[in-house]
């Protein structure tokens, strides 16, 4: 793998540098230096303040949005959240039993090592480079912020964070990886065994701390044009997620409560900064606001995409030829509680009516899923898209079997879609990032870890934090497990009951954000949750406003014990046999 990585050295520069320097792939030495035939030598690069600074910008370029893993697919379609309307999509490799070392999907191994290599190179070369301090943090014009050392430390902090980020992306997929903290040369041993899981966790944690000690606290400390760069809270969020994974059953086989408490403490560290909060509008979390900045809930995200591809890939098929790719499952729809009682629909006292299944549900259902608008009495505005009703009933303009792209489940995804986007006639692109870390996740990480570490001894604190997420303006779900609507004596929930409700809150709140795929794995529940059928809803009209609802099987999924981790691709193993294959592949 690393050999392959070193054959792609031209990645280390921004497009502007490549153009000005006349960079060609075959004119670079394999160790990352320049040959004498180039217009810009390696020494000249680090002696040029613009080139040296832009080198770090190019490390950020290894971050990629996750809106399209091929043919418009989201990772959600590899879980019980959704089905992809293209039955031949590569995303189905995850679920049909064909996933193996020769048939990989979402294989980020090379890309993440590309990012690691660039970060390592910057960490080695930045100190002593010709970078000129600029007034990049607030308050502006503070002399201490403009010294060479202060500037270099902020730049190094970003590189440490990015290296930690790329390493975690390897860890959560492959279980472990080869720790590389220097720029490798052709003279280094390249066929290396992977480090242990615990060694990888320590390395990522150490890099997070190195970043925290050097970075501005939160996005608002950066000047406006630099918001989106790494911060202390971004590094804290990464470490909190890392420790949550390390404490989970997949890796914490002895259920060490010390690990759970460490995860809780790491999440609480972010909360105690007071720098982030719950944004008022759930549907607009992912939109770049009119002030040209991310909202307060966003901790770290990619640069904003200016596109309509998210809509053309996922909007219902009757909307200007969209492809309707991500089709939520009935299992996912069933996870949304009743708005009036705050109870799961499986609870006989919840108020759920199977003949009006979308009425009085958690408002996040309407913000996340496009379901048959005409079947809602009264209609919920959020189920319309672009002021037009969605017709998923049999015979409707977005209905089952209408064409090859039509929904396979009776539902379409609404999350991420913008009402302002247009792609027929005059195109109106919408700026959106992919958000890697947001504050709602931090709160739910904290609640989960605290419940596992201390259980109902921390009941009040756990409920307080979960209810911050549920109380979001426009959602305003009843507080979780705090009162009995019937007025009977209150019975405190057990740790097991809390676990179930917290996990469901994650499922609903963080849907389609790639958490479900890894959550079920770290909980060690893949064989039961992802192994079996997923269903949809066939809606048949009786009259113009009345329908019957019949659940049907859409797909039979396969999940084997080996599928908790990704396979190391056979190509990588051929290059570096000492990597070793994950069990079962």
N, C-alpha and C positions, 0 to 999 in steps of 0.2 A: 504494500500500500504506500509506504513512505517513498519507495523508489518511483512509483507512479506520480506521487505528489511532487517530487523534485523535477519531474519532466514537464511541469506546468508552471514554471516560475514567472511567466509573463503576467500572471494574475496580480503581482505585487504593486502595480501602479494604477492610478486612476486613468480613465480614458484620455483625459487631457494630457497627461504625462506621456502616455504611449504615443500619442499623435506627435507631440513636440519632440520627443526623443527618437522617433522612428523605430520603436521597439518591435523586434520580431522574435518569435519563440525560439528559433534556432540560433539566435545570437546571444543567448544567455548560458552561462555556465550552470551546471546542475546544482552547484551549492548556493545559488542565489546571487552570486556576484555577476558583474558585467564583463563581457569580452572587450578587447581593445578596439573592436570595430564599431562600437556603439557611440552615438553622439554624447551620451551621458554615462559616466562611470559611476560605480557604486560610491566612491568617495565624493564625487560631485553631487550625487543625490543628497547625501546627508549634509553637505555643505550649503545646499540651497534651502532656505527657510520654507519656501512654498512646497517644494517636493517632499521635504522631510515631514512637514505637517500633513500633507495629503496622503502620505503613506499610511498614517493612522486612519484617515477617512476610509481608505481602501480596506482596512481590517473590518470596518463596519459593513463593507459590501458583502462579507460572507454571511451576514444575516439575511434570511430570505422569508418572504411572507409565505403563509401556509394556505392560501385561498385556493390553490390549484395544484394538486399532486399528480396531475395528468388527466386530460379530458374533463377538466372542471371538478374533479373529485376532491372532497374533503376527507380528512382522516375519520371523521364521524361515521362515514359509510363503512368503516371497518369495525364498527361497534354496534351495539343495539340501539344507538341513536337514530340511524338512518340506513337507507338503501340507496345505491346509485342507480339512476334511471337507465344508464347504459349498462346493460347486463354483461357486456364484454370489457368493462373497465378493468384496468390493472388493479384497482383498489380491492377487487374481489379476491385477489391472491391471498389477502389476509384471512379470508373467511371460508374459502372453499377447499382447504386441505392441500393446496399445491404450493404453499410457501416453503421454499427451501433455499439452499446455498446457491443453486444455479438459477433460481427464479426469485430474485429479491425485489422488494418494493420499498420506497422511502429509504433507500440505502444512502445515508448521509456520511458514511465513513470517510471518504476522500474529501468531501467538502468541509467537514469539520476539521480535519487535519490541515487542510489548506488555510483555514482561519487561524488555527493554532500556530502554524509555521509563521504566518505573517505577524501575529502578535509577539511571538518569540523574537523575531527579527527586530521589531520595533523596540522591545524591551532591552535588547542588546545594544542598539545603535542610537537611541534617542538622546541619552545623556551624553553630552559632548557634541551634539549636532548643532547646526546653525539656526535652529528654530528661534524666531524672534517673539518675545512675549507680546500678547495682544490683550485688550481689555475684554475678556470673554465671560467673566463672572460678575455678579452683582454683590454688593453695591459697586457701581462703576467708579473708575478712577482712584481706587484704593491702591496705593503704591505697593503694599505687601503682596497684592494679588498679581502684580505685573513683573515681579522679578523672574529671572530666568529659571531659578530653582522651583518657584511656585508653579510656573507654567509647565515645566518638565514633569513635576510630580502629578499634576492633573492629567497630563497625557499618559503617563505611565499607569495611573490608576485606571484609565479607560482600557488600556491594553490588558491589564490584569483581569478586569471584569470580563472582557470579551473572551480571553483565554478560558476563564472559568465557565463561561456560558457554553462555549464550543465543547468543552470537556463534559459538561453535564448532558448535553445532547447525545454524546456517545454513551455515557454511563446508563442513561435511562433506557436506551435501546438495546445495547449489547451486554450490559451487566458489568463490564469492566473494559479497560482499554490500555494501550501502552502510553504511559506518562512520558511526554516529551516536553522538556522545559528549556531547550536550546535549539538553535538552528542547526540541523544536521547537515553534514557535508558528505561527499562521496567516500570519504575515508572512515566514516562511522559505521559501526555494525548496525545493519538495518533490519535484520531478521530477529525481532525481539518478542519475548513472551509478554502477554498482557499482565498488568499489575493486578493485585487483588482488589476486590470491591472496597474494602476499608481504606486501602492506600489511595484509591481514586477519590473517595469521599474526603479524605484529609487534604489531598492536593487541591481540590476544588474549593474546599472551605478556606484553606490558606490563601488562595488567590482572591477569594471574596474579601477576606480581611485586609489583604494588601491593597485592594481597590478602595475599601471603605476608609482606610487611613489617608487616602490621597484625594478623594473626589469631593465635589460639592455635595451638600446633604441631599438635595432634591432638585427636580427640574427647575423650580422657580429661582434657584440660585444661579443658574446659567442665564446668560443674556438670551433674549427671545429667539434669535436665529440659531442658537446652539441647543435649545431644548430638544430633547430626543437623544442627547448624548448620555452616557452612563452616569449614574449618581450613586451616592451611598445607599439610598433606599432601594435602588435597583439591585445592587450587590447584596443587600440584606434580604430582599425578596428571593433572589436566587439561592442564597444559603438556606433560607427557611424552607423552600421547596425541596432542596437537596436533603436536608435533615428529616423532613417528613417522609420522603421516600426511604431513607435509610432506617427509619423507625418502623416502617410498615412490614406486614407479615412476609412479603416476598423476600426481604433481606434480614429482618429482625426475627429470626426463627425462634429465639428464646423469649420473645416479647419483653425485652429489656425496657422497663419503665423509665430508666435514665435517658434512653434515646428518645422516647416520646416527650419527655420533659424538655430535652434540649431543642426539639423541634418547636414546641410551644414557646419556649423562651426566644427563639430566633424570630418567630412571627411577631411576638409581643414587642420586640425591639423596634420594628417598623411602626407599629401602632403608637408607641411611646414618642416617636418623633413629632407626631401631630401634623405631618406634612401631606398626608393623603386622606381622602374621605370617599364616601359613597356619592357618586354623581347623581344628579336629580333625575335624569332621563335615561332609562335603560336602553331604549332603541338607539340613542344617539351617542353612546359611549365610544363607538368606533369611528365616528365622524370627526374630521378636523374642523374645529369650530371657527367662527367668523373672526375671532381674534388672532387666528393663525397659530394656535397652540393646542396641545392635548388637554383634555379635562383633568381635574384633580384626582380622579380615580386611576388614571393611567400612570403606571410606574415606569414601564419600559416597553418600547414598541419599535417596529421598523420605521423607516422613513415612509411617508405617505405615498400610496399609489394613487395615480390620477387615472381612473379607469371606469369602464362600465362592465368589465369582464365578469365581475362578481354577479351582476344582475343577469347578463346574457347566459351565464352558466346555470343559474339557479332559479330565476323567476319562472312562474307557471308558463306553460307552453303557449297560451293564447296571448301573451304579452309580447307582441312584436317579435315572434319567432324565438323566444328564449328556450333554453334546453332543459330546464326543470331538473337538474341533475340530482340535488340532494333531497331525498324523500324521507322525512321523519317516520319512524315506526310507530305502531300503536303502543308498544311498550313504553316508548319515550313519552308519548302524549299522556298515557295513564299516570306518569310520575307527577304531573301537576295537580296540586291539591285544590280543594274547593275554596273559593274566595270568601264565602260567607262564614265558614266554620274553621278554616285552616286545617282541615283534616284530609287525609288521603282518601281517594275515592273508594278504596277497598273497605273503608270504615262504614258500616251500615248507618251510622248517624251523621255522615258527612253532608248529606243533602244532595248527593249526586243522583242524576236522573239519566238513565241509559237511553231514554228517548229524546233527550236534549243534552247530549254529552259535552257540549262546549259552553254551555251556559253557566255563568257564575264560577268560572274556573280562575285559578291564579292568573293575573293579567300577563305574566311572562309567557304564558302559552300563546296568547295572541301576538306578543312581540317576537316570538321565536318561530312559530309554525303558521303557515297559511293553510287553513282548513276551509271547508265548504261554508262560505259566508251565509248563504241562504238558509242554512240549517240552524242558525243561531237565533233564538227568540228570547229577549230582544237581540238584535244584531250587535256585535262588538266591532267598533270601528276599526280596531287594529287588525281584523282579519281581512280587510280589503287591502288591495295593493294599488297604488296610484289611482285611488278613488273609484276602483272598479271591483265588483264582487268576484271572488274566486269560486269557480264551479267545479268541484271535484266529484260531484255525483255522477253516476253512470249516465252517459249521454251529455254531460256538461262540457263546456268548452275546454276545461282543463282535466277532464275525467279519466278514469282508468281505461287503458287500452285504446285511447283515441288515436295515438300514433306511437312511433317507436320511442319517443322521448317523454311520453306522458307519465305522470306519477305511477309508481308501482305500488304505492301504499295508501293512496287517497289523500296524501298531504304533500306540501312543498315547504321548503325552508323559507322563513321570512328574515331571520336574523342576518345582519350585515347589509341587507338590501336597502337602498336609498330611494325614497319617493321622487327625488329630484333627478335621478339618472334617466337619460333617454339614449336610445341606440338605434332608433329607426328615424330616418330623415336627418334632422339636426342632432348631432351627438352632444350630450352633456355629460362630461366625465365628473366623477366624484372622488375627492381626496380622502383616502382611508389608510390607516396603518394596519398591520397585524399586531395585536397587543400580546406581548409575551407575559407580562405581569401586570395585574391590576389589584386594587385594594380589596375587592370583595373576596378574591382568592385568599389573600393574606388572612382575612378574618376567619374564613372557613378552615384554612390550615390550622390556625390557632385553636379554634373550637374543637376540631378533630383530635389534635395532639393533646390538648388539655384533658379532654374526656378520656382518652386512652391512658394518660399518665395518672390522673387523679379521680376520674369518674365523678359521681354525684357529689363528692366533697366540694367540687367547683361548679355545682349546678347553676347558681345565680350568674356567675361570670360567663359560663358557656352559653346560657340562654341570652344574656345581654348581647353578646357578640353576634350570634346567629340572627338575632332580631334586628340588628343594625342593617343586615342585608335585606331581610324581609320587609323592613319599613321604608325602603326606598320610595321616594315620591313617584306616584304613578303605578306603583306595585302595591304598597300598603297592605301586605298580607297580615292576617292576625298573628299576634305574637305566638311563638312556638311554645306549646306545653306550659303555659303560665296560668291559665284559667280553665275551668270546666264550663262550657257554654250552657249546660243544663242546670248549672247552679249547685251541683252535688259537691261533696267534699273533694278537695283537690288531692290527687294522688301523684306524688313525685315520680317522674320517669326513672327507669333503671339505666345503668350505663349502656346496656345493650340496646334499649329503646332509643336513647340519645344517639348512639352510633348510627342506627338506622335512619333517623331523621336528618342527621348532619350529612350523611352520605347522599340522601335524596336531595338535600338542599344544594349540594355540589352538582348533582346531576342536572338539576333545573337551572340554576344560576349560571353555571359555567359551560353550558351545552355548546357543542360544535367548536369549542376552543381547544380541543385535543386533550382535555383532562380525562374524559371518560375512558379513552383508550388505555391510558397509563394507570388511572385509578384502579380499575378492575384488576389489572395485573398486579399492582403493588399490594392490593388487598388479598391477593391469591384466590380470586374467585372466578377466574377465567373459564374453568371447566364447567361451571354451573351457569354463569351469566352469559357467556359468549358461545356456548356449545349447545345449539338447538335452533328451533325455528324463531324467526321474527315475523311479525304479523302486520297487516294493514287493516283499513276499514273500507268495506264496500258500502257506499251510500246509494240507496235506490229510491228515486222519487215516487211518492204515492200521489200527492197533489203538488201544487206549486210551492207549498211551504211545509209539507210534511214528508218525512223520509223514514226508511228503515235502515238499520245499521247492523252489518254483519261482519264480524271479524274473520279474516282469512289468512292463511299462511302465504307469505311472500317468498321467503327464502329459508332454507335449512343450513345453518351455519355449522362450521367445524372448528373446534378449538382443542388442541392437544397440549399435553404438559410442556412440550418443547416451545410452544408459542408464547410463553411468558417473556422470552427474549427474542430479538432478531437473530437470524443466522449471520455469521460472517460470510460474506460472499466468497464463492469458490475462487474468483479471480484474486482476491486479497490473500487467501490461503496459499494459492500457488506462488505468490510473490514472497510471502512471509509465513512459512509453515508453523513457526513457533507461536503464532497468534492463538492457535487452537480453536476448535469449533465449539459452539455452545451445544450443550447436551441435547441429543435427539435429532440433530440435523446431520 
